[in-house]
Amino acid sequence: MKKVVKFGGSSLANAEQFQKVGDIIRADVTRRYVVPSAPGKRFSGDEKVTDMLYACYAKAEEETDFSADLAKIKARYDEIITGLALTISLDKEFAGIEENFKAKAGRDYAASRGEYLNGIVMAAYLGYAFVDAAEVIFFDEDGNFESDYTNEKLSERLANVKRAVIPGFYGSKHDGTVRTFSRGGSDITGSIVARAIHADMYENWTDVSGFLVADPRIIKNPEVIETITYRELRELSYMGASVLHEDAIFPVRKEGIPINIRNTNHPEDKGTLIVESTCRQPKYTITGIAGKKGFCSINIDKAMMNAEVGFGRKVLGVFEKYGISFEHMPSGIDTMTIFVHQDEFEEYEQSVIAGIHRAVQPDTVEMESDLALIAVVGRGMRATRGTAGRIFSALAHAHINVKMIDQGSSELNIIIGVKNADFETAIKAIYDIFITAQL
Ligand code: ASP
């Protein structure tokens, strides 16, 4: 049995948190590969080391003095090293970083140092080998992650290393330039390592006890999701539920490795298990609710649209021309509605409308802005009658006007469009009918 354990920034923010992490790792001998983030916030209002590095490097690029900023970053690590009573020193590392900053080694290089240094500290603390991610995680010339090549090299490298620390968030291009994933990318590294070593489990340790059924900023103390499938998770994270980086699913999914989201501050909690498929019945009909604001809809009307072959393609071609991706496209006999992100669309609005007129000569094109989309996700919906009915009666009771309904063919989710202003009330109404009413 082999586990990969990834710890987020808040789990490694100071020596005390490091000790909790050490206890967790030592409590299970199968926790053999450790992927750390950079130190996060120690208290609300504190700065993440990654953000400090970005700011410090910005000064280096402008050729203003950044030595005080770099010293502050070093102090964060020194505090951890002293707190853990380690004897290592990062003086040499910091001298190298200072030089590389002066030589303008790049923003990605700068940000990656947060994880790199934390990896060195973690390896020393645990007595594990340190494997620099730049030597085992690869990006192509354009900066795209090279999944299969990385998998091959990383498996080879770790084959004879029983216990190792591999810093999260970055890798390198073939010319040696450091490249990072997008923010929160250590989750992806954990998943890549899990795939490479054929882990039995990828544990992702953070500061919450798993995925919540709904956003805690909207619902007070929402229930934790016990088990969720990759597909459900993808639907929810796409709609804004964030605990795990969206792209972290793909590498482990290929291998069918489950992910367990755990809480470093409450290791006794079971957290959320993310799996390919499961026969475990979900506790409630729905698994989760998530949503996003800031959409607008373009409603196209044309008599006999249904008989016009190629109508949809021509309309979508206009959006494609301006690089706008659409979210949903419900249609009627003579109508077609396209949902897009308002901020992406605004810039091209008039060109798109003119383009649609030219392409398909519609009778009318109307737009509605400030819409929100809510996804109600659950594998349990397929086998349950009346889910849609319950959602819409709950929304009607809350006096919410439903603007759009879209049920994916997977029957895994129902997407509901409402006005931005109704967003929170709608989520509360749906949560109450499925969760609170059953507690
Ligand atoms: N430290 C990086 C960030 O803050 C990556 C990570 O924590 O996953 O985005």
Boltz pocket constraint, residues with backbone or C-beta under 6 A from the ligand:
constraints:
  - pocket:
      binder: B
      contacts: [[A, 8], [A, 9], [A, 37], [A, 38], [A, 48], [A, 50], [A, 111], [A, 114], [A, 168], [A, 169], [A, 182], [A, 183], [A, 184], [A, 185], [A, 186], [A, 187]]
      max_distance: 6.0
